[in-house]
């Protein structure tokens, strides 16, 4: 088993110690190459030492870790954010499908992340780091792609190609143009939060539709919308009045 080379950046020594201890005692085949409690030391270490994964706190006053990402020209490692703030920057993280760990740090969370990295290590390291840099350097609201975990890695999907998203118990299925579909581990609510301002609408508890791909609106006792792939998506009775009212604001009918 090839070792996973890890590094840790956190301005709190207690967190450095906890994370190092978990990686060394609970994660088989992981070697902690270096640690840093400030961004300057982290930047120097990245230049001098090759790593596979960087565990990094977000808030490191007077800076934050996004500034370190901006300074890395061509990242060849993955980044796992460690944060005490559940809502801080999670919108951007969700868009890029990067992992994050909430403090207080749990050993099981670290073990799960390492296993995920090990399974995807055959893919290009740094691919997701490059994606998060895109969102950090730009405005998150301008994103046009999302990343979906698949069996052998990740798929980068243009949101314009998503026709609708369907809830499947604790999973979701993304239906795309060209009869392509992906099963994702994110909930429909998470996709609704990310995509609601991008022309997607939750017409039913089990469906989030892309209004760009809506071809026909069926009213009556059982309202529904027909999508460009021919799928007939039910509109919740509870939501139909609000849906049709809001639809008139963006589509003339």
C-alpha positions, 0 to 999 in steps of 0.5 A: 500500500502506497503511503498517502503524504499529508500536511496540516495547516492550523494556527491552533497547536491543539488542533495540529496535535489532534489531527496529527494524532488521528492521522498517525494512529487511526489512518493506515498508510498515512504519513504526516510530512509537515505542519504549519501554523501560518500561511507563509510557512505553509507556502514554503513547505508546499514548494519544498515537499510533495504531498497528496492531501492538505488539511487546512483551517479556513480562518487563520487571522489576519488571513484565511486559507483561500489566500494560500490557494490563490498563491499556488500556481499548479496544485497537485494535491487535494485540500480538505478544509477544517473549520469550526464554522458550519456555514462559512464558505460552505456554499463554495465548497459544495459547488466544488464538491470538496470535503470539509471537516467540522471542529471539534475534529472526529477520528471517524471523519478523518478516516472517511476522508482518507479512504475517499482520497485513497480510492480516487488517488488514481485520478489527477490530484489537484483537479478539485483544488483547481476547481475551488480556486476558480470559485475563490478567485471569482464570484461564487454566484457566477459558477456554471459547473458542479462536481459529482462524485462517481464510482471512479472519481469525479464528474464535472457537470455543466449545470445547463446540461442538467434537465432535472434532479430526482430524490432517491431516498438519501441519494439523488439522480441527476438527469442530463441531456443525451440520456446521461444520468449520475447518482449523487450522495448529496440531498435534493435540498442541498442541490436546491440551495446551490441551484435555486438562483440558477434557474432551478425550481423545486416543483415537488418534494422529489424533483428539482427542475431546470426551467431552461429544459421545460417544454410544456406546462400541464395544469388541471387536477394533476399539474405537471411539467414536460421536460426536453427529454420527454419526462413528465414531472409532477408539480406538487398540489401545495406548490402549484399556485406559487409555482405558476405565479413565480413562473409568470415573472420569468416566462410570458404566458 
